[in-house]
């Protein structure tokens, strides 16, 4: 599926472009934004290489990775990065990840971003299960995943090597039927 364009109330997802290097570097180069991610802050050159690979992967057949810009609709400003990657070892499954600029934290953009990514996964790609992993210390991510209906499933012990130390990851997941049920509940609450 190319291109991906999906909009919510305040945000939209779109395909990344090579020209997004500085905006993505504001996320991936930030020590604050990457504190709970699985990697150290990236250099601008590293981000440029990641973007080049992501842009090329977007038109691959079959497409297995959806690396997308998270854009604030009112300003058209790229405020984050979202990723959905299908899993060749799990039929109908994919992993999600996201990161937002620290100046976009605390206003519900994480929840909207994850809902948009799940919409791509379940509504556009017809997936059965989507999962994500977070740092045990990232309580904001835990709240975000719970808010969209993802269930905490357990811990992957010593899953990530960062700054010379092993770190656990906490896994959250949602199934297609849970996504559909959450959508029906949300429409009844409006």
C-alpha positions as CSV (number, residue, x, y, z in Angstrom):
1,X,0.0,0.0,0.0
2,X,1.5,3.3,-1.1
3,X,1.1,6.1,-0.3
4,X,-0.2,6.0,3.2
5,X,-2.2,9.1,4.1
6,X,-4.4,8.9,7.3
7,X,-5.8,11.8,9.3
8,X,-7.1,12.2,12.8
9,X,-8.6,15.2,14.6
10,X,-5.2,17.0,15.0
11,X,-2.6,14.8,13.3
12,X,-2.0,13.0,10.1
13,X,0.3,10.3,8.9
14,X,2.1,10.6,5.6
15,X,5.0,9.0,3.8
16,X,8.4,10.3,4.8
17,X,10.4,12.3,2.3
18,X,14.2,12.8,2.1
19,X,13.6,16.5,2.9
20,X,12.3,15.5,6.3
21,X,15.8,14.9,7.7
22,X,16.0,18.0,10.0
23,X,12.5,17.4,11.4
24,X,13.1,13.7,12.1
25,X,16.6,14.6,13.5
26,X,14.8,16.8,16.0
27,X,13.2,13.6,17.3
28,X,15.9,11.0,16.8
29,X,18.8,13.3,17.7
30,X,17.2,14.4,20.9
31,X,18.5,12.8,24.1
32,X,15.2,13.5,25.8
33,X,13.1,12.0,23.0
34,X,15.3,8.9,22.7
35,X,15.7,8.3,26.5
36,X,13.3,5.4,26.5
37,X,13.9,4.2,22.9
38,X,16.1,1.3,22.0
39,X,19.0,3.4,20.6
40,X,21.2,6.4,21.5
41,X,20.5,9.8,19.9
42,X,21.3,9.6,16.1
43,X,23.5,12.0,14.2
44,X,22.0,14.0,11.3
45,X,23.9,11.7,8.9
46,X,22.5,8.6,10.5
47,X,19.0,10.1,10.2
48,X,19.5,10.9,6.6
49,X,20.5,7.2,5.9
50,X,17.5,5.9,7.8
51,X,15.2,8.2,5.8
52,X,16.7,7.1,2.5
53,X,16.2,3.5,3.4
54,X,12.6,4.2,4.6
55,X,11.7,6.1,1.4
56,X,13.1,3.2,-0.7
57,X,11.3,0.6,1.4
58,X,8.0,2.4,1.0
59,X,7.7,1.3,-2.6
60,X,9.0,-2.3,-2.1
61,X,6.8,-5.2,-3.1
62,X,5.7,-6.6,-0.8
63,X,5.9,-3.7,1.5
64,X,6.9,-4.8,5.0
65,X,7.7,-1.5,6.7
66,X,5.6,1.6,7.0
67,X,7.8,4.4,8.3
68,X,5.6,7.5,8.5
69,X,5.8,11.1,9.4
70,X,3.5,12.3,12.1
71,X,2.3,15.8,11.1
72,X,0.4,18.4,13.1
73,X,-2.5,19.3,10.8
74,X,-2.9,22.9,11.9
75,X,0.7,23.8,11.2
76,X,1.8,21.1,8.8
77,X,4.8,20.6,11.1
78,X,6.4,17.2,11.4
79,X,6.3,16.4,15.1
80,X,7.2,12.7,15.1
81,X,7.8,9.4,13.5
82,X,5.6,6.3,13.5
83,X,6.5,2.9,12.3
84,X,4.5,-0.2,11.5
85,X,6.5,-3.3,10.4
86,X,4.9,-6.6,9.4
87,X,6.4,-9.7,11.0
88,X,7.4,-12.5,8.7
89,X,7.3,-14.9,11.7
90,X,3.8,-14.0,12.8
91,X,1.1,-14.4,10.3
92,X,-1.1,-11.3,10.3
93,X,1.1,-9.5,12.8
94,X,3.1,-6.3,13.0
95,X,5.0,-4.3,15.5
96,X,4.5,-0.6,16.0
97,X,6.7,2.1,17.4
98,X,6.6,5.9,17.6
99,X,8.5,8.9,18.9
100,X,7.4,12.5,19.2
101,X,9.4,15.7,19.7
102,X,9.5,16.6,23.4
103,X,7.7,19.9,22.7
104,X,4.7,17.9,21.5
105,X,4.4,15.7,24.6
106,X,1.6,15.9,27.1
107,X,-1.3,16.9,24.8
108,X,-2.6,13.5,23.7
109,X,-0.6,13.3,20.4
110,X,0.8,10.0,21.4
111,X,-2.6,8.4,21.7
112,X,-3.7,9.9,18.4
113,X,-0.5,8.7,16.7
114,X,-1.0,5.1,17.9
115,X,-4.6,5.2,16.9
116,X,-3.7,6.3,13.4
117,X,-1.0,3.6,13.2
118,X,-3.4,0.9,14.4
119,X,-5.9,2.2,11.8
120,X,-3.4,1.6,9.1
121,X,-2.7,-1.9,10.5
122,X,-6.2,-3.1,11.0
123,X,-8.3,-1.2,8.6
124,X,-5.9,-0.8,5.6
125,X,-3.7,-3.9,5.9
126,X,-6.2,-6.3,7.5
127,X,-3.8,-7.4,10.3
128,X,-4.8,-9.7,13.1
129,X,-2.4,-8.6,15.9
130,X,-0.3,-5.5,16.5
131,X,2.2,-5.2,19.3
132,X,4.7,-2.7,20.7
133,X,7.4,-2.8,23.3
134,X,8.4,0.0,25.7
135,X,11.0,0.7,28.3
136,X,9.7,-0.3,31.8
137,X,10.4,3.2,32.9
138,X,8.3,4.8,30.2
139,X,5.0,5.3,32.0
140,X,3.7,7.8,29.4
141,X,4.0,5.1,26.7
142,X,2.2,2.6,29.1
143,X,-0.7,5.0,29.5
144,X,-0.8,5.7,25.7
145,X,-1.0,2.0,24.8
146,X,-3.6,1.3,27.5
147,X,-5.7,4.3,26.3
148,X,-6.0,2.8,22.8
149,X,-6.9,-0.7,24.1
150,X,-3.6,-2.4,24.0
151,X,-3.1,-5.1,26.7
152,X,0.1,-5.4,28.6
153,X,1.2,-9.0,27.9
154,X,4.5,-9.3,29.7
155,X,8.2,-8.6,29.8
156,X,11.0,-9.5,27.4
157,X,14.0,-9.8,29.8
158,X,17.2,-8.1,28.8
159,X,15.8,-7.3,25.4
160,X,17.7,-4.1,24.5
161,X,21.4,-3.2,24.9
162,X,21.6,0.5,25.4
163,X,24.5,2.6,26.8
164,X,26.3,-0.6,27.7
165,X,23.5,-2.1,29.8
166,X,20.8,-4.6,29.1
167,X,17.2,-3.4,29.5
168,X,13.9,-5.2,29.7
169,X,11.0,-4.4,27.4
170,X,7.3,-4.5,28.3
171,X,5.1,-5.8,25.5
172,X,1.6,-4.5,24.8
173,X,-0.7,-5.8,22.0
174,X,-4.1,-5.5,20.5
175,X,-6.1,-7.9,18.3
176,X,-8.3,-7.0,15.4
177,X,-11.5,-7.8,17.2
178,X,-10.4,-5.7,20.2
179,X,-9.7,-2.8,17.8
180,X,-13.1,-3.1,16.2
181,X,-14.8,-3.3,19.7
182,X,-12.9,-0.2,20.9
183,X,-14.0,1.7,17.8
184,X,-17.7,0.8,18.4
185,X,-17.4,1.9,22.0
186,X,-15.8,5.2,21.0
187,X,-18.5,6.0,18.4
188,X,-21.2,5.3,21.0
189,X,-19.5,7.7,23.5
190,X,-19.6,10.6,21.0
